[in-house]
Amino acid sequence: FALVGDLMSIEFIHSNIESLSVSVAYLISKSGAIKEDAVAMVEDAGAYIVEIGNSKPQIGELVKYKIYKQYKPLILANDLMEIAVVRSVMVGYFN
């Protein structure tokens, strides 16, 4: 039962950060970068966000980012697991 619990927890966390990434993409597209509002939204969900690559994108360029959350499995591993989604969004797409 511990294995099923781990798998269900991982799926739940992944689904949550997946849906969170859509809202964050909107904020990043409008502001042109990962700003405090996006960071606060992610942190409120108990996760973390990091930008991958270009830190000063222009309109029409992509911002690539990773949202992740740590999970302590019951049986799958002895160490923390990082559950993550990596997404990109075009700056100015939602404007």
Summary of the structure (lengths in Angstrom):
residues: 95
radius of gyration: 15.0
end to end distance: 47.4
largest distance: 49.5
contacts: 263
relative contact order: 0.24
helix: 41%
strand: 26%
